Amino acid sequence: MTRMFLTVATCRQKLAAALALACLPAAGVASAQTADAQAAPASTAPTAGSSSDCSSNFFSRLAAAYREDANPAPADPNAPATPRRAMDSPFSSPPFPSAEWQLGGVAYPIGVPNENSQYPLEKALGCTGLGHWMQDHRIEVYGWINPSMNLSSSSKSNFPLAYATRPNRVEFDQFLLRFERIPDTVQTDHIDWGFHFDNLYGYDYHYTTMKGVLSNQLLNNPNPNQALAGKIYGYDPMLFYGDVYIPWVAQGMVVRVGRWLSLPDIEAQFSPNNYLLTHSILYTADPYTQMGVMTTTKLNDQWTVQLGINGSNDVAIWNHSARPSLQACVRWVSADNNDMLYPCVNNWNKSDYNYNNVQMYVMTWGHRFSPNVHILTEAYRMYGRNIPGFGANGGPGTAGEFGIVNYLNVQLNPANMISFRNEWYDDEKGQRFGYATHYSSHTLGMTHWVSQDIEVRPEIRYEHSYDVAAYDNGRKSNQTTALLDLILHF
């Protein structure tokens, strides 16, 4: 999503310079060259009132950055292409949340350049010493604010709908501030490094909390008046890891150490990274983050392998609930870039259930019908061993789940996309959501980019529990929800 935009004022300067040159008398080449030399600095100098005008203060530059992004100039068709050591991007982003086929454990697939936009905060910092230092060291800072509202047929709880669990209200979902440095995996002549640190505040911390990482605010604060226990709003240092890129292993290897997002899911915790506002039941039930060491190795353009060890799901490695666990994934992309397979053993060990220690086997398939239309389908089998209360006569026993979800995603134009999600989920013994039942859900949503910095996402969702009344705290078998959120990038 790299931005190559000029301000309107800059475009006017260029036009004025060109007209002045065209109107010169026929006084020879030298006079034309002199005029051109005099005009050139004006076209590149910071324009008064622009985000690069260092004579204005920080907040004026920040406001100017938003104005510029709302009225971008066309991209230069003659600008050189960004170097790339991978297949072409299969999709456009925006409007889709990503331009690449799914691959967890790395910022971008190895060989793909950093596609981050320069958001307004970084532009406004550009005139400061801190901003210059960050640019020199390729350190980025940005984030977003994400409120939402929902209208629901339920009155007590929308659960297992996530993350808008509290019905018929406006919610403050996410404030996220991110610091990162992305290693350059396009080049192959030197080792590079990176880091990532996410600070999340809002209601969504209910779903992201890792035991042993500021988890007391959720796990030790029961509140029977809420849809979920814990403080209503909380803080989670969601991701923190370091990356080392080694170009000489196969076609490149990234070694990640720290806390990362669970690898295989189509969906992610972060609002801008999702096709829809709400999450599938399948995603709500499975692991969110893991902590340990992960390697991602590119064998060639079509094959990537991942191996890692962690402390089990949503548990810090220093917590007493941690259990050494293995992860292994393989991603294959077809030579025509139209298909992707991503099988994963997302968590494997021989230990009994202990704070979300579930064994998980996942397969994701993606197919591109055209650059504007693609599907993503994910299925998993997940289970825990010797879980108290789920065996014969109330003793310990195995409890498992099976789920499958499909996304149909359509780009309408560069600013709009729609997504239609259908899923089937079997909570065999009710271990994940409290009711032994089969679920289905059907969701239609749209993402509209108002500008480069503002997304609006309306959505309508219908879901059903087949075996027992599992919605609205056990009062209903069906639930219909209309939702709307806004993402303001900064």
N, C-alpha and C positions, 0 to 999 in steps of 0.2 A: 504494500500500500504506500510505497514511496511517493511523495508528493513533489511535483515539478511545476509549481504554480508561480505566476508573477502577479503582483498587485495591479489593480486597474491604473493607478497613478503611474507605475513604471511603464505599462503599455503605452500610455499617453505620451510619456517622454520619448519613447522609441519612435512613435509615429511622428512627433514634432521634429525630431532630429532628421528622420528620413525626408520629410517634406522640405525642411530647410536645405538639405543637400540637393534635392531635386530642383529647387528654385535658384541655385547659384548661377551667375552668368557664365558663359563659356570662356572661362579664364584659364583653361588648361588643367591638366591633371593635378598639378601641385596644389592649386587652390582648393580643389575638391578633397584632396587628402588632408589638407589643413583643417577644413571644415569637419571632416569625419573624425579627425583626432580630437577636435574640440568638443564634438558632440558625444563621443564615446563615453567619457567619464560620467556625463549626466545620466546615461542609460543604466549605469551600474551603481551609482551612488545611492545610498539609502534615501528613500523618499520621506519627506516630513509627514509625521503621523503614521508611519508604517511600523511593523513589528521590529524592523531592523534600525529604526531611528533612535540612536543612542542618546540623543538630546532629550528625549521624553523619559518619563519615569516608568517603573516596572509595570504598574497597573495600566498605564496608557498603551504600552507595548502589548500587554496581554489582550486588552480589548481589540487592538488593531489586528492581532493574530486571528481572533475569531471573525472579524470582519473580512479579512483576506480569505479565510477558508470558506466563508459563506458565498463569496463571489470570486472563485478561482479563474485565472486565465487558462486558456487551453494549453495542454501539454505541448511541448516543442516536438513536432514529428521528426526533426532532424537530430534530436538528442541521442547520443550513443546509448546502446542497450547496456544495462547493468551486467557485468560478467557473471556467469552462471556455470556450474559444473554439475548439472543435473538435467533431467527432462524438463521441458517447458511446463509452466504451471497449468494444470488442467482447468482451473476455474478463474473467475474474476472476483477480486476482493478489494473493496466492496463491489457488489452488495453481499456476497457470501461472507461468512465469518473467517474463512481461510481460503487461500488460493491453492493450497497443496493437499495432496492425499494425506489422510490421517497417519500420524506417527508420534507417539508419546516419547518422553525422555529426552527430547532435544527442542531447542527454540524453533529451528527449521530443519527439514531434512538435510543431511550432509551434502554440501555442494550448492545449496540454495542461499542466495545473499540475504542479508538483513532487510526485510521488507517493511519494517516499522515506519509509520508516518512520523513526521516531526510535529508533535501536537503543540498547542499554544503555550504551555508552560515552558517548554524548551526554547521556543522562539523568543519568549519574553526574557528568558535568562541569558540569551545570546550576547547581550551587551555587557554582562557582568564578568568579573574575574572568575567566579565559580563556573559560569556558563562556558567561558573559553577553556577552562581546565577540563571540564567534562567533555567538550567536543574533542579536545586534543587526545583524550584517553578513551574515546568512544563509550562514554558512560551516559546512560539515558535515564531520565526521570519523567514519569507521566502517570496518568491514572484516569479514573472516571468516578462519577456520582450516579447512582442508579436507584431512583424511587419507583414504586409501582402502586397500582390499585387493582382491586378485584371485586366483582359482584358474583355471589355464589348462591346456589340453591340450598347449601348447607348454612347452618347458623352457629354451630359450635366449633367445627373444625373442618378444614379442607383436606386434611391428611388422609391418604398418602400423597396427595398433590404436593409438589415441592417446586419452588421454595415458598410460595404464597400460602402458607399454612393457615394463617388467621383469616377467616372469611369476612367479606364485606367491609373492607377498610383500605386505607392508604398505608403503605408500608415503606420504611426506609431500608432497602435491601442491602446496598453495597456502597461504601466509600472505599476506594482502593488507591493506594499510593505505591508505585513500583519503582525500584532502582535496579538497573541491570546493565550488564555489558555482555554482548553476544559475540562469541568467538567467530572469527572469519574462517569458515570451512570451505570457501571457494578456493583459496590459495592452498598450495601443497608444498611450500618450501620451508615452513617453520611451524613450531608448536604455538598454539594460541590458547587463550584462556578467557573465561567469562564468569559472571556471577549473576544471581537473581535473588531479590528480596521483595516480597509482597506483604503489605500491611493492609489487612481487611478489617473494616468496622461496619457493623450493621446487623440486621436480623439474620442474614445468611450464615453467620458464624455458627448457628445451631447445627448446620450440616457439615461444616468444614473442620471442626475441632478435632485435634489429635490428642489422645490421652498422654499426659506428661508435658504438654506445651500450652501453658496457661489454661488448662482444661478445668480448673476449679470453678471458674465463673459459670460453666455450663453443668458439669457433672455434680458439683457440690452445692447447687442452688435449686433445689426442687421448688416448683411453683405450680400447684394444681389448677390455677386459674388460667394457665397458658396452654396453647396447643402443644407446645414442647416445653420441657423443663428448662431451668436456668434463667439467667438474666435475659431480659427482652432483647437488648442490644449488647453486643460484645465485640471484643477485639481478638483477632487471630493473626499471628505472623505466618500467613498461610503457606508460603513457599520460601525456603532459604536453601540455596545450594551453590556449589561451585562447579564449573565445567572446565575440563582440559581437553583440547582438540589435538590429536596426534595424527598428522597426515600420512605417516608412513605405514600404518597398519591397514592392510588391504587398500581401499580407496578413501580411508579416513575413519577414525574412531573418536567418539566423544565419551569421556569418563565423567560421570556426574556423581557428586558426593553431597548428601544433604537430604532435604525433604522435598519430594516431587509429587506431581499429580499421578494418580494411578494411570497406567499406560494406555489401556485399550479403548476406553469409552469414546463414542461419538461426541458425547456432551462433556462439558467442563463446568467447574464451579463459577467461572468468571462470565459475567453477563455478555460482554461483546463476543465471546468465543462460541456462542450457541446459535443454532438456527431458530430456536423458539424461546419465548420468555420462560415458560415452565419446563420442568424436567419430566422425563418418562419415569414410570414406576420402577422400571428396570434399573435406571440410573440411581434413583433415590435409595435403593436397597443395597447397592454394591459399595466396595471400598472407595474412599475418596483420595487419601494421600498415603504415601509410604516413605520411610526413611532408611537410608542405607547407601549402597554403592550400585550404580547402574552403568553398563557399557552399551553403546550403540555403535555398530560397525557397518559401514557401507561396503558391500562386496562388489556391487556394480550398480548401474542405474535402476535395475529391476529388483535387486535383493538387498535387504538390510536385516541384520540379526541383532537381538538385544538379550543380554544376560545380566542378572543382578542378584543381590542378596539384600534383604531388608529385615526389619523387626516385626513383620506382619502388618496388618491393615490398621491404619489410623492410630498407631501406637509409637511413641518415641522409643528409640533404641535403649535409652537409659531407664525406661519405666519397667516395673516388675512384671507387667503384662506382656512385654515383648517376647516374641518367639522367632528364632532365626528361620527365615523363609526364602524360597527361591522364586525368581521371576525369569521367564524366557518367552520371547516373542520373535516372530519372523514377519516381515512385510515384503510382499511381492506386488509389483506393478507391471502390467502387461506392456509389451513393446510399443503398442499403439496408444498407451496412456489412458485407455478407456476402462480398465478394470484394476481393482486393488483387493488383495486378500491380506488379512492381518490376524492370524491366529496367535493367541497368547495363553500361557499358563501364568495368570496374574498373581497367584499366590499358592504356594505349595509347601507344606511341611507335614510332619507326622504327629503334631501336637493336638491335644484336645482343644475344644472351643475355649477361648479366653479373651474377652473384650474384642469382639469382631474378628477373631481368628477363623476365617472361613477359607475353604479351598475353592478356587475359582478358575474356570476354564472358559475362554471367550473366543469367538470368531466374529470378525467384521468383514463384510464384503461391500465394496463400492463399485458402482457402474455409472459411466458417463454416456448418456444418450447423445448429448451435444454439449458444447461449452456452456449452454444455458440451462440444461436439464440433467440432473443426476440423482441417483438414489444411494442411500447408505443403510445397510441392514446389519444389526448386531444381535447375536444370540449368546446366552451363557448358561452354564450349569454351575451352581454354587451350593456348598453345604458345610456344616460344622459338625464335628464329632463330639459325642458325649456331652451334649448340652443339657444342663439340669432342667428337669421337668418335661422333656420331650421324648422320653423312653417309655417302656412298659411300666404301668402302675405309678406313673409320675416320676420315675427315676431318670437318670441321664440317657440320652439317645441321640441319634443323628437326625438332623432336620435340614431340609434342602429347599432350593428354589430353582425354577427354570423361567427364563424370560426371553422374548424375542421382540424387537422393535424395528420398524422401517420408517425411513424418512424419504419423502419425495420432495426435491428442492428445485424450484424454478426461478430463474432470473427473468424478471419482466423487462427491466431496463437497468442502466448503471446505478440507479438510486433505489431500486425496489426488488425484493425477492419475496416469494411465498414458500412456505413449507407445510407439508401435510404429514403428520406422524400418526402411525397406528401401532399398537402393541398388544401383546398377550403376556400375562404374568401369572405364575402359579406359586403362591406362598404355601407350600405343601402342608406344613403344620402350624402356620401362623407365627413362625419365629421372627420374621422381619417386621411385620406390620400389626401383629396381634390377632389376626383372623386367618383361619385355615380356609382359603378360598382362591378361586381364579378371578383375575381382573382383566378387563380390557379398557383401553382408553383411545380416544380419537381426537386429535388436536389439529386445528388449522390456524396458522399465524402468518403474519407479514412483518417484514423489516423495511422501514422507510428511512432512508438517509436524508434528513432535512438539510444537512450540510456535512462537511467532512468531519465535524465534531459532534453531531447530534443524531442519535438514532431514536426512532419511535417504533414500538412493537405492539400492535394490537393482536389479540388471540382469543379464540373460543375453543372450549374443551368439554367433551362429554366422556364420562367413565362409568363403569358398571362392575359390581361385585356379584358373581354368579351363585355362590353357595350360601352366603350369610350376608346380613346387612352390615357392611364394613365401613360405610361413610357416615360423616357427621357423628362421630363417636358411637357407632353401632346403631344409629337410628334409621339409616337409609341404605338402599342397594344401588342408587344412582346419584350422580352428581354432575351438574352443569355449571361451568364457570366462564365468565367473560373477564378478560384481564387487559391491562395496558401498562406499559412501562416506558421510561425515557432513560437513555444513556447519554450523559454529557461527558465527553472526553476533555481532559485538560492536560 
